[in-house]
Amino acid sequence: MKTVRRLIYRDLVSTIAFVCLGFIALFSFFDLVDELSSVGVQNYQLIHALGYVLLQIPGHLYELLPIGVLIGGVLVMARFAASSEFTILRTSGLDPQRTLKILLLLGAGFVMLTFVIGDYLSPFANREAQLLKAKYQGTASLGQAGAWLKEQQPYSHYAVNVNALDGDGNMTGIRVYEFDTAGRVVSSTTAAQGQFMDGAWLLKTAKRVEFPAAKPAKNWQAPLTIINLPEYRWPTEINAQMVSVALLKPERMSAYNLFRYIQHLNSNSQSAQLYEIEFWKKLFYPLSCMVMLMLALPFAYLHFRSGGIAGYVFGGVVTGISFFLLNNVFGYIGNISHWEPWLAAAAPSLIYFCVSLGAFSWVVYKK
């Protein structure tokens, strides 16, 4: 059995690696073509564009690994069937349950690999890529409005806007609005730059405008208090990770950062539906590698000429693309329709899991 396992694992791993390498090369080429238009902007050169493209590879690998597992699995299983190798293995005592167990063990390895890439390597590489562009091209921001965050403190509520992060991880274009418990504006503070400190922000060249607390008398306007400060320390629980998370796309964040940010949003009475869906996607998406291997297994029980492999591989490609599209569609539908976040994230994997089990049972018991 060790020899059989070694044979199947060697072919599957090498083929899946080759498929993923081809996808990565294609996507990296598209990224490079897209980055060439930015070369020459400020200090951004070709070597920086190449570095940015390389840092995008872990994110692409995370997204494409389940598709690569499916295509590679279909190719190997169909090749085994076409060359009658799998028929020989079956007559030697390799029953369907044992074959399924062998593939599930390999699938568990791909699940762990996908989780590590998506939760550790990809967020780190994406953050470094954004800082690289910010250092040589400008600042890393989220559109024209930047990132908005809220915080509730014992006697005040705050709405905070950070326009961008520079190449050193410092904030630029900061606006802090303070409200009392009745919802009235108490003060506004703007700063060109800011640094993160322990339990506070240090705002540089800050302008603080304080609004009168008492209602002015008729035909009399209460004066505003305007204070210009070279430095202003604002106590807050909003740390660097929360700001960087708000400036990143949710799918590029780690599960831990998503969980922390969801807690922050809930504690400040903000909608966290989108981030909750992405959090559950982080947990369920790696399991799709195991589902894809189960979906590829029935191809080993088919009987066809070797020339028919291309058609089955094409079917595997279409199935993989459909899973990728369905995964994104369910996320959008779940966010719009206010589905349970875990259901919106798990639905594609559950659908393809049922399809793979049905196909496997039908092919095995039919034969």
N, C-alpha and C positions, 0 to 999 in steps of 0.2 A: 504493500500500500504506500510506503514511503516513495518508492520509485514512481508510482502513478501520480502521487501528489507533486513530486518534483517535476515530472513531465508537464503536467497541467499548469503549475505555477510558473515555470520558466517561460512557457509560450505566452501565457496571459500577461505576465509582467512586462516582458520585452515588447509585445505587440501594443499594449496600452501605453507604454512609455513612448513608443514610436508615434502613435496617433496623437498623443498630447504634445509631443515635440513639433509635429507638423502644424497643429492648431496654434501653438505658441509662436512659431515662426511667422505664420500668416498674420496673427493679431499684432505682433510686434512690428511687422512691416507697415501695417496700417497706422499704428501709433507713430512710427517714425515719419511717415509721410505727413501726418497731421501736425507733428511738431516742427517740421521744416519751415512752416510759415512763421514760426516764432523765433527762429534763429536770426540773430542780429538785433533783436529788441533789447536795448540797454546792454547788459554784459552777458546775455544768454547766447552761448556758442554751440557749435555742433556737438562737442564733447559733452556738454551739459544735457543736450537733447538725447544723446545716446544713454547717458546715465538715467535720465527720467524714464526712458523706454524700458530699460533693464529693471527699474524699480516697479514697473507696472506688471512685470511677469508673474509674481506671486498671486496678484489679484485675478489675472486671467486664468492661471492654473486652477485656482479655487473654483472659479465658475465653470471651467471646461472639464474638470476631472471626472464628474459623473458621465458626461457625454463620451469622453475618451474611454472610460471603463465599458460602457455599453458597446461602442463601435469595436473596440479591441476584443471584447468578449464574443460578440457576434462573429467577427472574423475568425477567431481561433476555433470556436465551436463548429462553425460551418466548415472550416478546413479539416477538422477532425472527422466530421461526418463524410465529407467528400472523399477523403483518402482512406476511409473505412477503419481508421485508427480507433475511433470511439466504439465501433462495432466490435472490434477485437477486445477492447477493454470491458465491454459489457459481457461478452461471452466468457471473459476471465473472472467474472464475479463482481464487477463494479455496478451495483444496483443504483437506481435513481436516488434513493435516500442518502446513500453514501456520497454520491456525486454532488448532491445539493449541499451536504455538510462541508465537503471540501471547498466548494465555491463560497459558502458563507464565511468560512474561516479566512479566506483571502479577502472577501468583502469587508470583514471587520478590520483588517489591516488598512484597506483603502479608506474606511470610515475614520480611523484615527489620523491617517495622513491628511485627509481633507479638513478635519477639525483643527489640527495644528496649523496648517497653512492659512485657513480662514480666520482663526482666532488669534494667532500670534504673528506669523510671518507677513501676511497680507496687510493688516493694519499698520504694522511698523514700517513696511516698505512704502505704503501709500503716504504715510505721514512724512517720511523722509523725502519722497518725491515732491510733495507740496512745498516743503521747506527749501528744497533745491531750487524750484522755480521762483520761490519768494526771494531767495538770496540773490539770484542773478537776473531775474526778470522784473520783480516787483513784489507785491504782497499777495498772500493767499487769502482770498475772501470768498464769501458765499453770495454771489450776485451783487447787485447794487446796494441792497439794504443791509448786508452783513448778517450777523447772527444776533437774534433777540433771545434774552433769557429773563426769567423772573425769579425774585427771591422774597420770601416773607420773613420779616424779622419781628420781634415782639411788639414793637410800637409803630412800625413802618413797613410799607411794601415798596419794592423796587422793580423797575423795568430797566434793563440794561441792554445796550446795543454796542457791539464790537464790530467794527467794519472789516478788520483784517488782522492777520498775524504776519509779522515780518520774518526775515530769514533767521533771526535769533530767537524766535518764539515769543517775542514781546507783542503787545497789543497796539494797534493804531486806530485812530478815529473812534474814541470812546465817548459814550453818552450814558449818564446815569440819572434816571428820573425817580424821585422819592415821592411817595403818596402816604397820606395818613390813613387811619383805619376807616375814615368816612369816604375815602377815594379822592380827596382834594390833593392837588399838587403842592408839595411842601418846598421842594428845591429841585434844581437841575444842575448837573455837573458835567462839563465837557472837558476832554483832554486830548491832546494830539497823540500822546503815547502813554503806555502804562506797562508796569511790570507786575508779575505775580509774586506775592510774598506769603508767608505763613499766616493764613487766616485773614488776609487783606490784599488789596491792590494798591500799588504805589503809582499814582497818576502824576505825570509830568506836564508842566505848563497848564495847570487846570484853571478853569473859570467856573466858579460856583455862583448860581443865582438862587437866592432865598426869597420865597414869596411870603407875603404877610399872612399870619395865621388868623387875625381878627378880620371881620367883615367891615370894609370901610364905610364911613358915613356917606350920606347922599351928597352927590356932586363933589366928592373928594376921593382922590385916588391915592391909595397907600403906596409909598415908595418901595421899590424892590431893592434888596441888598445884593450888590454885586461884589464879589471878592475874587481877585486874581492871585493865584498861589503858584509858586515855582514847583512845589510838590504837595500832594494831598493824599493822605492815607485813608482809604475807605475800607472799613471792616466788612468782610463778606465770606460766605461759605462757598462761593463759586470759584473753583480752582482752574488750573490750566487745562486739565483733562476735559472738564465740562465745556470750556470754550472751544477747544480743538474739536471736540465731538460735535458741537453745534455747527462748526464750519465744515465738517466732513459729511459725505453722504452716509446715511445709516448703514447701507450694506458694506461700507468700508470699515466699520467699527468692530471692535472685539465684543464678545458676549458680555464680558465683565463691564466694559465701559457703557454698553447699552443698558445693562441692568442698573448701574449707578445713575445714568442719565434719566432712565424711566422713574426711578425713585425721586430724583430731583423734580421732575415734571409733576408727578403725582402730589408731592408735598407742597407744591406751589399752585395747585389747582389748574394745571395745564393739560391739554390733551396729549396722551402718550400712545395713541392707537398705532400710528405708523411705526414707532420705535418698538412697541411690543410685538408687532408682526415680524419685524426684522430680527428681534431677539429670538423668537421661536423658530424663525428660518435658520438662524445660526445653529440651533440644536437639531433640527430635522434634516437640513440639507445634506450633511455628511452621510446620513443613513441611506440616501438615494444611491450611493455607490453600491451598497449591498443589493438594493432593489434592481439596479441595472444588471448586475451579474446574474441575478435570478431570471431576469427577462431574456438574457442571452443564452441561458442553458437549454431551452427547448430546441434551439437551432442544431444542437448536437444530435438530436434524435430524428432529424429529417433525412430523407434520402434524395439526393439529386446529383447531377453530374458536376464535375469541378468547374465547368464554365458558368454555372449558375450562382457562384458565390457572390459575384458583383451585385446581383440584384438583392441579395439578403443584406449585404453590407450597406447598400443604399437605403434599405428599409431601416437598418439600425441608425443611420445618420438622421433620417426623417423622424424616427421615434425620439432620438436624443434631443433634436431641435424642438420637437413638440413639447417635451418635458420642460425644457428651459423656458419656452414661451408660456406654458401653463403655470409654471412656478411664479413668473412675474405677474401674469394676469390675475391669479388668485390673490396675490398680495394687494394689487390695486382694488380689486372688487371687495376684498375683505375690509380695506380701509374705508372705502366709500359706503359700503353697506353695514359697517359696524359689526362685522362678524366677530366671534371669539378669536382673539389673535392666534391661539394655538391651532384652531381649526383651519384658518386661512393659510397658515404656514405648512400644516401637515397634509392638507387635502391632495396636492399633486403626488406626493410620495405614497399616500394610501391608495390612490387610484391606480398608479402603476404597480404597486405591490399586489393588488387584487388581479390586475391584468396578467402579471408574471405568474402568479400562482395558478390562475385559470389556464394559461397557455401551457404551463408545465404539466399540469394534471391531464389536460386534453391530449397532449402529444404522447405522454408516457402511457396512459391507459388505453389510448387508441391503438398504440403499437402492441 
